[in-house]
Amino acid sequence: MDLVGGPQKILHKISLNDHMILLLLWHILHLIVQVIYFVWEKMRAIESYLIANGIVKTYEDLNLDRVKYLGIVVDSDEARETSKVIELLEWISDIGVKKVCLYDREGVLKKSKELFMEKFDSMENSETNQKRKMDFEFVSIVDGKETVAKAANLLYKKYYSDPNSEKPFFTETYLTEALRILGSNEPDPDLILIYGPTRCHLGFPAWRIRYTEMVHMGSLKNKKFGLILKAINKYTKVKQNYGS
């Protein structure tokens, strides 16, 4: 009788069985998640269809006075799909938004700046036969880092380079003033729509989103016109408390 080899073979078989069970459970879990995601996407598509076609009347009259500046954050990989970004901007233009901030971490959208600006400077609205213009700001994560560094350097020279000067405790007011002097005084977006795989702002400059509402819209390839209407409508109904 093999007193050494026997137990090792039994242990090996048990390990294989455990591995197969775990692998099976993993596939079952993965299948369940896929089914849930599929159903969720179908429900979103139906909801978007009902909203976009006016079947749901709630979203017909949008108070765009509260959305003077709309931010669009796109994952850099998806931002390379220029045609999808243009279609998204056409929808936003049709809704009536005039000023848009486009952001992705790597600056992909910024590289297509001239294309976007030319496209939305000359395009005519098919219904009104009027030119629809949009003002754009293009931002990447590099812009945020460089701007903060310049602002910090400006504050240092003003308050700390002279050893005899008063050394204040820097607050938001000091940073805002430094950014204004540097020319980085664009307003905070009222609302940001985020397109990408993750539920975060993907590095959008933090000092620009102090009072900004953010909505994760899913993947850019699965964008829905009706869901944009829903997000804007929901934002316009929110009461914001800014404090004293």
Secondary structure, 3 states (H helix, E strand, C coil): CCCCHHHHHHHHHHHHHHHHHHHHHHHHHHHHHHHHHHHHHHHHHHHHHHHHCCCCHHHCCCCHHHCCCEEEEECHHHHCCHHHHHHHHHHHHHHCCCEEEEECCCCHHHHCHHHHHHHHHHCECCCCCCECCCEEEEECHHHHHHHHHHHHHHHHHHHCCCCCCCCCCCCHHHHHHHHHHCCCCCCCCCEEEEECCCCCCCCCCHHHCCCCEEEECCCHHHCCHHHHHHHHHHHHCCCCCCCC
